Structures are given as structure tokens and as C-alpha cells.
Amino acid sequence: MRPYLPFLTALAENNHRDWMESNKKWYLDAKAKFLEDVAVILKGVADWEPALSTFQPKDCVFRQNRDVRFSANKAPYKTNFAAYFSPKGKKSEGPGYYMHVQPGGSFLAGGIWMPMAETLKKIRKEIDYSGAELEKIEQDPEVQKVFKGIEGEKLKTSPRDYSADHPYIEYLKLKSFILSSPVSDRDIDSGNFINIALDGFKRMKPFQDFLMQSIEEVEDGRGIL
């Protein structure tokens, strides 16, 4: 049984530094086990994302401390464990694979969340040219077995430079481009989430490739993106 959920449940109920200091060994043991599992996922994802082969688990795992400088919530610690597997690094805007462990709220996801304006512009340009390809990826039965569809906050109206009757206007309205699927506490406790994550991540590989080709500045016959 993984130690994640009991620790994170207790942390959510005692989210202050004194408690964390008193339970530091519990935290370190839980985090060490998470790093072990992240190492397995990282090795698996590197099979189809070779750029990740040089990464270490610590390169993919997020810090437990929250940045509270601009937040009304001053709780010092995140109440989840999370890792992001992106060839461009966990702090980049590049697409990647995300694993989130939290009692009653674990999930796997992939894509790009709230990209900066210039990156979003590039993705929309690719959708304008190749929306049929993105639609085909979303509707692939192998993708639909795990993911309900591309998610993300949307504009209420058409983005600038695109008409309301554009055939892929619903994609163009998106401000994030995400595939996600929940993971049960039972699968977290048993460690089965590793297989679930690798299976889901592999299925979303064409989606990641579409996003990557959108933002990379490559010459493709339409000029430099």
C-alpha cells in the first residue's frame, strides 16, 4: 500500500509548518516512494519520448511548498503529489504528461494548460490549417476509451481573426488544450496507477505531437511558424 493518501489526508487537516516539522519523516518516506514510482513512469514515457531519457525523477516532481505571495490561501503546503513529464522541462510551456495524486481527486492529464499569448496564437494557427487532424485524434477510439475529449477554459466568442462559422471554432475558442482522466484511490493505493498512467499517456501521444508541432518554429511549407 502506498503511503501517499494517508499522509496527504493528514496534511490537508494540519496544513502548517509545525505539523510538517513534527511529521517530516512521514513526509520524506511518502515523497521517496513517490519518486520511486515517478522513476518507473519516467522510464516508460521515455520509450516514446526519447528526450526524457536524460531526466531524473526529481526533474519532474513539483515542490511541496506553495507560493503564497499572491494568494488569499496562505496554507504553506500543497495537499497533493504531482509530476510533469515534458521533453521541454516541467517549467516550460511545452506539452507534457501530468500525474496528480490527491485523496479523492487523483487524475492523469496531458497537453498544455493556459499557454502564453504567443504560444496560444501558434496553436490556433495550426488548428486553422489542420483542425481535421486534431478532430481525428480526439475521436480516435483508442483515445476515447480513456479520455472524454479535449478540455479547457473557452472564450465566449470567436478569437480575433477567426470567424464564428469556422469548422473548428470550438477548438479555436480553447485557452487550454487538455486530455484528462480520473484515477481512483484504490488504484493509487495499489500502485496500479503506474500502469494506468503509462497506458493513458501512450494513448495521448498523437495529441502531444500535434501540440508540439504547433509551437515549434519549423519550416513546413507554410513558412516559419
C-alpha positions, 0 to 999 in steps of 0.5 A: 500500500502506498503511503501517499493518501494517508499522509496527504489526508493528514496534511490537508487537516494540519496544513502548517509548518509545525505539523510538517516539522513534527511529521517530516519523516512521514513526509520524506518516506511518502515523497521517496516512494513517490519518486520511486514510482515517478522513476518507473513512469519516467522510464516508460514515457521515455520509450516514446519520448526519447528526450526524457531519457536524460531526466531524473525523477526529481526533474519532474516532481513539483515542490511541496511548498506553495507560493503564497505571495499572491494568494488569499490561501496562505496554507504553506503546503500543497495537499497533493503529489504531482509530476510533469513529464515534458521533453521541454522541462516541467517549467516550460510551456511545452506539452507534457504528461501530468500525474496528480495524486490527491485523496479523492481527486487523483487524475492523469492529464496531458497537453498544455494548460493556459499557454502564453499569448504567443504560444496560444496564437501558434496553436490556433494557427495550426488548428486553422490549417489542420483542425481535421487532424486534431478532430481525428485524434480526439475521436480516435477510439483508442483515445476515447476509451480513456479520455472524454475529449479535449478540455479547457477554459473557452472564450465566449466568442470567436478569437480575433481573426477567426470567424464564428462559422469556422469548422473548428471554432470550438477548438479555436475558442480553447485557452487550454488544450487538455486530455484528462482522466480520473484515477481512483484511490484504490488504484493509487493505493495499489500502485496500479496507477503506474500502469494506468498512467503509462497506458493513458499517456501512450494513448495521448501521444498523437495529441502531444505531437500535434501540440508540439508541432504547433509551437515549434518554429519549423519550416513546413511549407507554410513558412516559419511558424 
